[in-house]
Every structure is written in structure tokens, then in C-alpha cells.
């Protein structure tokens, strides 16, 4: 397990019915993820394929409602969406790379926020 504070989540907030999940990181950074971004960048093979390239997938409002968040060991989150989709494992490395804040965004980012740079 990495001891890098940039990829250690210390608090996760996602109010039921909300459209945003927030993560506080051990290095003091705070990330806010619109559910549109989390679902659009779902890392599962069904959404992203097997090429290794990461693409944003457009989703509907009903696909962007989170039902449950479960920890996966000490390294990831499993997001369960209201439409039944639950196969994406969002590692903390992936989530930190996906942070859409102004400090984390790069010049190649699209209108949906940060493009994951792993």
C-alpha cells in the first residue's frame, strides 16, 4: 500500500440525492466530483473497453444518481449507480487523477473536467 498522502482518502461525502461526491485527501487537498464526471469516466471494461485509453461517455440524468459507495480495501471505491451499474472500481490513484479542480486540471482537459492522467 502506498503511503503517498496524495492518494489516501481521509473523508468521503456524497449525500443521498446529491449530484456531487467530495473527497478530502491526506495531503490537505479537497476534490469535488460531479456525478456526471464520475459516471462518464467509469473505469470498467464495459464502459472503457480494453484498449487502455480513457474516454468520457455521455450519460443520462438517471444514470448519474449514486445509490451506494463501498470501499475496496484501502485503495479504491466501488460506486453503485441507481440504474444498476456497479462494475467500476475507482482507485484512489484514478480519482486523484480525475480531480476537476483548477489546480489539477491540465491543458488537455475537456469540458467535463480533468482527463485522467495515470
C-alpha positions as CSV (number, residue, x, y, z in Angstrom):
1,X,0.0,0.0,0.0
2,X,1.3,3.4,-0.9
3,X,2.0,5.9,1.8
4,X,1.6,8.8,-0.6
5,X,-0.8,11.3,1.1
6,X,-2.0,12.5,-2.4
7,X,-3.8,9.1,-2.9
8,X,-5.0,8.5,0.7
9,X,-8.7,9.5,1.2
10,X,-9.4,10.7,4.7
11,X,-13.1,11.6,4.2
12,X,-15.7,10.9,1.6
13,X,-19.0,12.7,1.4
14,X,-21.9,12.0,-1.1
15,X,-25.3,13.0,0.3
16,X,-28.2,10.9,-1.0
17,X,-29.9,12.7,-3.8
18,X,-26.9,14.9,-4.3
19,X,-25.1,15.3,-7.6
20,X,-21.6,15.5,-6.3
21,X,-19.1,13.4,-4.3
22,X,-16.4,15.1,-2.3
23,X,-13.1,13.5,-1.1
24,X,-10.6,15.0,1.4
25,X,-7.1,13.7,0.8
26,X,-4.4,13.2,3.4
27,X,-2.2,16.0,1.8
28,X,-5.0,18.5,2.6
29,X,-6.4,18.7,-1.0
30,X,-10.2,18.6,-1.4
31,X,-11.7,17.2,-4.6
32,X,-15.3,17.6,-5.7
33,X,-16.6,15.3,-8.4
34,X,-19.8,15.9,-10.2
35,X,-21.6,12.6,-10.7
36,X,-21.7,13.3,-14.4
37,X,-17.9,13.1,-14.4
38,X,-17.7,10.0,-12.2
39,X,-20.2,8.1,-14.4
40,X,-18.8,9.4,-17.6
41,X,-15.3,8.3,-16.8
42,X,-16.4,4.9,-15.3
43,X,-13.2,2.8,-15.4
44,X,-14.9,-0.5,-16.0
45,X,-14.1,-2.5,-19.2
46,X,-17.8,-2.4,-20.2
47,X,-17.6,1.4,-20.4
48,X,-14.0,1.9,-21.4
49,X,-13.3,-1.2,-23.4
50,X,-9.9,-2.9,-23.4
51,X,-7.7,-0.5,-25.3
52,X,-6.3,1.2,-22.2
53,X,-7.5,4.6,-23.5
54,X,-9.9,6.5,-21.2
55,X,-12.9,8.3,-22.9
56,X,-15.8,10.3,-21.5
57,X,-19.1,8.6,-22.1
58,X,-22.2,10.7,-22.2
59,X,-24.9,9.6,-19.7
60,X,-28.4,10.5,-18.8
61,X,-29.5,12.1,-15.6
62,X,-30.9,8.8,-14.3
63,X,-27.5,7.2,-14.8
64,X,-25.8,9.8,-12.7
65,X,-27.6,9.0,-9.4
66,X,-25.5,7.2,-6.9
67,X,-27.1,4.6,-4.7
68,X,-24.1,3.5,-2.7
69,X,-20.3,3.8,-2.2
70,X,-18.3,0.9,-0.9
71,X,-14.7,0.9,0.0
72,X,-12.5,-1.6,-1.9
73,X,-9.6,-2.4,0.5
74,X,-7.6,0.7,1.3
75,X,-7.1,1.7,-2.3
76,X,-10.4,2.2,-4.1
77,X,-14.2,2.8,-4.1
78,X,-16.9,0.8,-5.8
79,X,-19.7,3.1,-7.0
80,X,-23.2,1.6,-7.3
81,X,-25.5,3.7,-9.6
82,X,-29.3,3.7,-9.4
83,X,-29.6,2.1,-12.8
84,X,-27.8,-1.0,-11.5
85,X,-24.4,-0.3,-13.0
86,X,-21.7,-1.2,-10.4
87,X,-18.7,-2.7,-12.1
88,X,-16.3,0.2,-12.0
89,X,-13.6,0.2,-9.4
90,X,-12.3,3.7,-8.9
91,X,-8.8,3.5,-7.4
92,X,-7.7,6.5,-5.3
93,X,-4.9,7.0,-7.9
94,X,-7.6,7.2,-10.6
95,X,-9.8,9.5,-8.6
96,X,-7.0,11.9,-7.8
97,X,-6.0,12.0,-11.5
98,X,-9.7,12.7,-12.3
99,X,-9.9,15.7,-9.9
100,X,-11.6,18.5,-11.8
101,X,-10.4,21.4,-9.7
102,X,-8.4,24.3,-11.2
103,X,-5.2,23.2,-9.5
104,X,-5.4,19.7,-11.0
105,X,-6.7,20.4,-14.5
106,X,-4.3,20.4,-17.4
107,X,-4.2,22.0,-20.8
108,X,-5.6,18.8,-22.5
109,X,-8.6,18.6,-20.3
110,X,-12.1,18.6,-21.9
111,X,-15.3,20.4,-20.9
112,X,-16.1,17.6,-18.4
113,X,-13.0,18.3,-16.2
114,X,-9.7,16.6,-15.8
115,X,-8.8,13.9,-18.1
116,X,-7.3,11.1,-16.0
117,X,-3.5,11.1,-16.3
118,X,-2.2,7.9,-14.7
